[in-house]
Amino acid sequence: MKPNSKLPSIDEIEKLHRKYAPNDKVYNLVYGHCQIVCEIALWCVDQMKDSSKVDKDLLRASCLLHDIGTYLFFDEEAKVSNDRMYVQHAILGSKILADEGIDSRICRLVQDHVLMGLSKEEIASRPFPLPNKDYIPDSIEGRLLCYGDRYHSKHPVFNSYDFFLKILEADLPLQAKKFKDWAKEFGIPDVKKLADKYQHPIR
């Protein structure tokens, strides 16, 4: 599909997850995480001074599809089988969606959603097992996806703002700065309320 083509429906999104999930257990883990990230990202939109500049339909579809590539790394017991290469799930997910004919805007958002978006300098200095290029969101929807995704993990567990900021500050200062800047722009979600709703712990 070309940009501005029809976005996938919720039913189409769920069918894609079912297609790539090895079983119900992994489907529930991954798609459940995507739904939570979507809820957080849309909450953040409501906190913005001017939410009219956000394409909520594009954001929703991208959040619900952002981890489609993780199915390639989970075994049937919902355990990650290759931790080191897991960071490639965004690139692989983008490729899957492109091959499925999904709107190229979604593919780009999915490709660039690791952490707060990684620069080629950060990739080289870590080093992350990623091609040496920029994976940085260039849209408000991309930043919202990255930001919302930081508050929940597929363990499954919620991340408090302070917990995740501490991790970034210890190892990835440029990422920490973006996280703080975007918190000012998008607000800090009430993870206690979300944890109570979904019965997932907070760290």
C-alpha positions, 0 to 999 in steps of 0.5 A: 500500500502507498501512504494515505491508503486505507489503514488496516482495521482492528479485525485485520490487525488481529488476523495479522497477529494470529498469522504470526503468533505461534500459539494463543499464549504468545498471541495474548502476551504480544497483542495484549502488550500492543493494546496497552501501549496503544492505550497509553499513547492515546492517553498521551495525545489527550494531554497535549496542548494541540492534539489535532496534529496527531493522526489518531487512526495512524497512531492506533494502528501503529501501536497495535502492530508495533511488535509484530516482529517479536513473534520470531523471537518467542518460543512456544512457552512465550520465552525470548529465545535470542535476547541479543538479537531481539532488538532486530524485531522492529526491522523485521516487523516493518519488513513483515508489514511491508510484505503484507501490503500495510501502509508504508507510514506504519512500516516506518513507525514500526521500524523506528520504535526501539527505545526512543529511536536510535541514531547510528552513533548510538548503535555503533557505540553500544554496539547494538546488533543493528545496521549502522543507520538512523532509526529515529521517529520523524513524526509525532505519531512515532514519538508517541509510539516510542514513548508509550512503549517504554511504560510496559514490557512483555514480561508482562510488567509496567515500568514507572517513569522513575524506573525507566529513566534511571535505566536510561541515565545509567547507560544511554544519556541521549535516550534519557534526555529524550525521555524527559523531554517527551514526558514534558510534552506528553505527560506521565501515565498513571501506571498504578491505575493501569497496573490495577486494571491489567493486574500486572506488577510495576517496577 
